[in-house]
Amino acid sequence: MTKSRNPGGDIGGARHLAVRIRKSKGRSASSHRWLTRQLNDPYVSAAQAEGYRARSAFKLAELDDRFKILRPGQRVLDLGAAPGGWSQVALSRIGDKGKLVGIDLLEIDPLPGAEFHQLDFLSQDAEEKIEAWLGGGADVVLSDMAGNTTGHKQTDHWRIIALAEAAFDFAARVLSPGGAFVCKVLRGGTEEALLKRIKQSFSDVRHAKPPASRADSAEMYIVAKGFR
């Protein structure tokens, strides 16, 4: 699991075929649409075939292939790490000499090579604990966090931007000089203010929508390198 592939094409030599789901009286229309999308999503199938815990693993792999964020021997902090897909990708790229710590409000199933903790990064002692677990400052802080959606686009946008801002503020306290920060945001207007703040602290700031992000999703990722 060192390089991402494009699951939109052939997978394992076999073409991805569409699956039709019969409607059920006990299933809502929204549940029917979600199930149909999941079963016809080539990234879901590829994640299962390659042993990733979530399809979102491909998003980080694609971002890293493009921006070269992760390197052997780095100390990496994965905020909101559950279920562990991003941690799997990060581990494969930092190698045995690297260190990965993942935290989440939820308990995360163990992953060889990773150190997971059930912790709120907004808690008063989180910074001290994380630096102790990492053995120093972080070289990379990752955040694929997103709160529960309400269905109201503007409310969901504000929520995820608030999480991204909190992740950035925390990253600025634990990153080592020259470090990198990756986080998810939703397009909607207020992300520009966050981008401006991040550009003041990093020498190179980009934003991108990796191929694994669904076409109908407003999500994008901020990739910041060269922490000052």
C-alpha positions in Angstrom: 0.0 0.0 0.0 2.6 2.5 -1.1 1.1 4.1 -4.2 -2.5 4.9 -5.0 -4.2 3.6 -8.0 -7.2 4.9 -10.0 -10.1 2.6 -9.0 -12.2 4.4 -11.5 -10.7 2.2 -14.1 -10.2 -1.6 -14.1 -9.6 -3.2 -10.8 -7.5 -6.4 -10.7 -8.0 -6.8 -14.4 -11.8 -6.8 -14.0 -14.1 -4.0 -15.1 -16.2 -2.5 -12.4 -19.9 -3.3 -13.2 -22.9 -1.3 -12.0 -25.1 -2.9 -9.3 -28.8 -2.3 -9.2 -30.5 -2.4 -5.8 -34.2 -3.4 -5.5 -36.3 -1.0 -3.6 -37.5 -2.2 -0.2 -40.6 -1.1 1.8 -38.5 -1.0 4.9 -35.8 1.2 3.4 -36.1 5.0 3.0 -35.3 6.7 -0.3 -32.2 8.3 1.1 -30.9 4.9 2.5 -31.6 3.4 -0.9 -29.5 6.1 -2.7 -26.7 5.7 -0.2 -26.6 1.9 -0.5 -26.7 2.1 -4.3 -23.8 4.7 -4.3 -21.7 2.6 -1.9 -22.1 -0.6 -3.9 -21.3 1.2 -7.2 -18.4 3.1 -5.8 -15.1 1.7 -7.3 -13.1 3.2 -4.4 -15.2 1.3 -1.9 -14.4 -2.0 -3.7 -10.8 -1.1 -4.1 -10.5 -0.2 -0.4 -11.9 -3.6 0.5 -9.6 -5.4 -2.0 -6.5 -3.6 -0.7 -7.2 -3.9 3.0 -7.9 -0.2 3.7 -10.3 0.5 6.5 -12.1 3.3 4.5 -12.3 4.6 0.9 -10.9 7.9 2.3 -7.5 6.3 2.4 -7.2 6.9 -1.3 -7.7 10.6 -0.8 -4.5 10.9 1.3 -2.6 8.6 -1.0 -3.5 10.7 -4.0 -2.7 14.0 -2.2 0.7 12.6 -1.1 1.5 11.3 -4.6 0.9 14.8 -5.9 2.4 17.0 -3.1 5.0 14.7 -1.4 3.9 15.3 2.1 5.0 12.1 3.8 8.6 10.9 4.1 10.4 8.0 5.8 11.2 8.6 9.5 8.6 11.4 10.1 6.5 11.9 13.3 2.9 12.1 12.2 -0.2 13.1 14.1 -3.6 11.9 12.7 -6.4 14.0 14.2 -9.8 12.3 14.1 -8.1 9.1 13.0 -11.1 6.7 13.2 -11.4 4.2 11.6 -7.7 4.4 10.6 -7.6 4.6 6.8 -5.4 7.7 6.7 -3.2 6.1 9.4 -2.7 3.1 7.2 -1.5 5.2 4.3 0.8 7.4 6.5 2.4 4.3 8.1 3.2 2.8 4.7 5.0 5.9 3.7 6.9 6.9 6.9 8.2 3.4 7.4 9.5 1.6 10.5 11.6 4.5 11.6 8.7 6.9 11.6 6.2 7.4 14.4 2.4 7.7 14.0 0.0 8.7 16.7 -3.8 8.8 16.0 -6.4 10.3 18.2 -10.2 10.3 18.1 -13.2 10.7 20.3 -14.0 7.2 19.3 -12.1 4.0 20.1 -10.0 2.8 17.2 -9.2 -0.8 16.5 -5.4 -1.4 16.9 -3.2 -1.1 13.8 0.3 -2.6 13.9 2.9 0.3 13.9 0.4 2.9 15.0 -0.3 4.3 18.5 -4.0 5.2 18.9 -5.6 7.1 21.8 -9.1 8.0 22.7 -8.7 11.7 23.3 -10.4 15.1 22.5 -7.6 17.3 21.0 -9.4 20.3 22.4 -8.9 19.2 26.0 -6.5 21.2 28.2 -3.8 18.6 28.4 -4.0 17.2 24.8 -0.9 19.1 23.6 1.3 17.8 26.4 0.1 14.2 26.0 0.5 14.1 22.2 4.0 15.5 22.3 5.0 12.9 24.8 3.5 10.1 22.7 5.2 11.4 19.6 8.5 11.9 21.4 8.7 15.6 20.3 7.0 17.9 17.8 5.1 16.6 14.8 6.5 16.7 11.3 3.0 16.3 9.8 -0.5 16.9 11.2 -3.3 15.3 9.3 -7.0 16.0 9.7 -9.8 14.4 7.7 -12.3 15.4 10.4 -15.9 16.2 9.7 -18.8 16.6 12.1 -22.2 14.9 11.7 -24.1 16.5 8.8 -27.4 18.2 9.2 -28.4 18.3 5.6 -28.3 22.2 5.7 -25.4 23.1 3.4 -24.4 26.4 5.2 -24.6 24.9 8.7 -22.5 21.9 7.6 -20.0 24.2 6.0 -19.6 26.3 9.2 -19.2 23.2 11.3 -16.4 21.7 9.2 -14.6 25.0 8.9 -14.8 25.4 12.7 -13.2 21.9 13.0 -10.5 22.8 10.4 -9.7 26.1 12.2 -9.4 24.2 15.5 -7.1 21.6 13.8 -5.0 24.4 12.3 -4.6 26.1 15.7 -3.6 22.9 17.3 -1.2 22.0 14.5 0.5 25.4 14.9 1.3 24.5 18.5 2.7 21.0 17.9 4.4 21.2 14.5 8.1 21.3 14.2 9.7 24.0 11.9 9.3 23.0 8.3 6.4 20.7 9.1 3.2 20.0 7.0 -0.5 20.3 7.7 -3.3 18.7 5.7 -7.0 19.2 6.5 -10.4 18.9 4.9 -12.7 21.8 4.3 -16.0 22.4 2.4 -16.2 25.0 -0.2 -18.8 27.7 0.7 -17.0 31.0 1.2 -15.6 31.1 4.7 -12.7 28.8 3.9 -10.9 31.8 2.3 -10.4 33.3 5.7 -8.8 30.1 7.0 -6.6 29.8 3.9 -5.3 33.4 4.5 -4.4 32.5 8.1 -2.6 29.3 7.1 -0.6 31.1 4.4 0.8 33.4 7.2 2.3 30.3 8.9 3.5 28.1 5.9 5.7 28.9 3.0 3.7 26.7 0.5 -0.1 26.4 0.7 -2.2 24.6 -1.9 -5.8 23.3 -2.1 -6.9 20.3 -4.1 -9.8 17.9 -4.7 -8.3 14.4 -5.0 -9.9 12.0 -7.6 -11.2 9.9 -4.7 -13.4 12.7 -3.5 -16.9 12.2 -4.9 -17.8 14.5 -7.8 -20.9 15.7 -6.0 -19.1 16.6 -2.8 -18.1 20.1 -1.9 -15.1 18.9 0.1 -11.5 19.9 -0.8 -8.2 19.6 1.0 -5.7 22.2 2.1 -2.1 21.1 1.9 0.4 23.4 3.7 4.1 22.8 3.8 7.1 24.6 5.3 5.7 25.6 8.7 7.4 28.8 10.0 
